[in-house]
Each structure stands twice: as C-alpha cells, then as structure tokens.
C-alpha cells in the first residue's frame, strides 16, 4: 500500500485524493490550534512558501487526541489557521492518529522510526513525516523538532523531485 491509496476529506469536507500529491515531497503533520507547539504553523507555512514551486507541500492533519487541543469545528480550524498563521497548505478533516480508530494513513506512517530509533504511536501534536515523491516514507521528526530546523530543511531538499 502507498499513502496515495488512502482516502481523506479536506477540512472543507470535499474529497481529498492523496494521489494528487504523487510526484511531490510531502510533510504530513498532525496539527492542533491550542497547543504550546501551535506556533510551528509559522515554520510550516514558511516551508510551504519556500518549497512549493519545487514540488513540495505540507499536509496539515488536525487531531484532537492530545489534551483535546483541537476541539473546534472544521470551519473554526480553517478560520484560525488562515487568519492567525496565513496557512495556505492543504488541511485534512480532523482524524485520529493513534489508537483503535487510527486513520489508515497513520497506520502506515507510524511504521517508520524517528531518529531516536523508535516507531509506533505519534507522541504529540506536530509530529512530522516526510514522504518522497514516490510515496515512500523517508523520515519522521518528533513534535519538538522545529519545521525550519537544519535536519528538516536538509531532508526536504534531498526529497524534492528532480
């Protein structure tokens, strides 16, 4: 299976066909609006602006499983992200990334180990997974790794389509 085989809806409720991301490097991030790490939206948007023209996108995945820090409706999340952080990257519907009801996309993503050597459950909001243009899951970054940290920037540069 590939990440492109999973079905999601966009935050506005429209179908979001992950196959449309084929050929791009994608940073999949579970996000939350009321988290101490929420300011990472700024860095994620900077990545989007910096690399979008080179075949890259961030994919924001709202999740309310960590301290109920994403309690809003889809409209509230959309308004918050666009007005507070100017988010232009695609956002999915709110899903679960851990547990029995974990979305199939995350069942696949969590198989990849982070730099600490551990795979498995997402630790908290803003865990990041870098997916290559061919759909291969290339790298996993823990929540406290800033979007514009050297290791994330280097990994994105290496993953961009030729």
N, C-alpha and C positions, 0 to 999 in steps of 0.2 A: 504494500500500500504506500501511497505517497500523500503528502499533505494536500496535494491538489484533488484528491478523491473525497475530501470531507466537505460536507455542506454546512453552511452557516447563513445567518441573515446579517445584513448590515444593521447598524444602530437605528436606521430609519425604518427597519422592517423589510426592506427589499432583499431579495435573494443576493447572497454574496458568493459568487462562484470562485473558489480559490484557484481554479485553473487559469483564471485571468492573470494570476501572478506568475505563472510559468515564464521562465526566462529572466526573472528579476531576482535580485538578492532581497530577502525579506527579513526584517527584525520583528518577530512576534513577541508582544509584551502584554502581560496581564496588568491592567491598569485600574486605578481607583482614585476617586476625586477627593476623598477625605483622609488621606494617608500622609504621614510625615515625609514620604518619598514622592508625593504628588508633584513637587517642583521639577521632577525629572521630565515632565511633559515638555519643559523648555528645551532640554537637550535633545529629546526625541524629535521635536519639531525642527530643531537646527539640523539634525541628521537628514530629515526629510528634505529640507531646503537644499542642503549641500549635495546630496547624492541622487536625488530623484531623476535628474536629467541623465544620469549614468546607469539607469536600470536598477534602482533601489526603491524600496518603500518600507515604512514602518507599518505594522498592522496592530492597532490597539484593540485589546480584548478585555472589556470591562468584566470585573469579577467581584462579587460581594462576599467571598468566603473568608476573608482575613479581617477580623474585627468589624465586620459589616461596614467597611469603609467605602462601599459603592452602593448606597441604598437607593439612589434616585431612579426615576423612570428614564427610559431611553432619551426622551426629549430634554430632561434635566441634565443628563450626562452630556448630550450634544451641546447644549447651551453653555454649560460650564467650560467644556473643553475649547470651544470656539471663542468665547468671549474672554476667558481668563488666560488661555495659553495660545490662542490663534491656531489651533490644531487643524491641519489640512490633510493629514494622512487618514486612510480608511480606518473605520472603527466597526467592530462587530457588535452583535447583540450581546447582552450580558450572559455569560456562561459560567459553568463550574469547571475549575481546572484540577481539582483534587476530589478524591472520594468516589463513592459508588456511582454518582451521576456525572463523573468527569466526562467532558466532551471528547469524542473520539480523536479530534485533533491533538488534544493534550495527552491522550493515552500514548500517542506516537511520540510527541515532543519529549515527554519525561523519560524516555528510554535513554536519552543522551546524558552523559555525565558532564557536570561542570568542571572547571579547572581543579576543584578540590577532589575530583575523582568520584564524586557521588552522583548517581542518577536518582530517579524517584520523584516523589511529590515536590511540587512547587513550594518554596519556602515562605514566600510572602508576595505582596504586590510588587510589580515592576521587575519580575524575573524575565530575562530576555533570552530568546532563542534565535540564532541566526540560521536562516535557511538559504541554501545556494540556489542559483537559477535553475538547476535541475531537480530541485525539491529535496535534496539531501540536507539533513540537519547537521550543520557544521560546527556549531559552538553554542554553549549555554553560559550565560552570565547571571550571577546571583543578583538579588534585588539591590544591594548597596553599590554595585558596580555602576558608576555614572555612565549615561549614554555616550558622552563625549570623552570617555577615558581612553588612554592610548591603546589598550588592548581591544576595545570595541572598534575604534577607528581603524586599526590595522586589520582586524578581521573583516570588516566591511569592505575595505579597499581590496583585500585579497579575494573576496567573494563576488565582486562586481562582474557582470558579464563582459566578455572580451570585446 
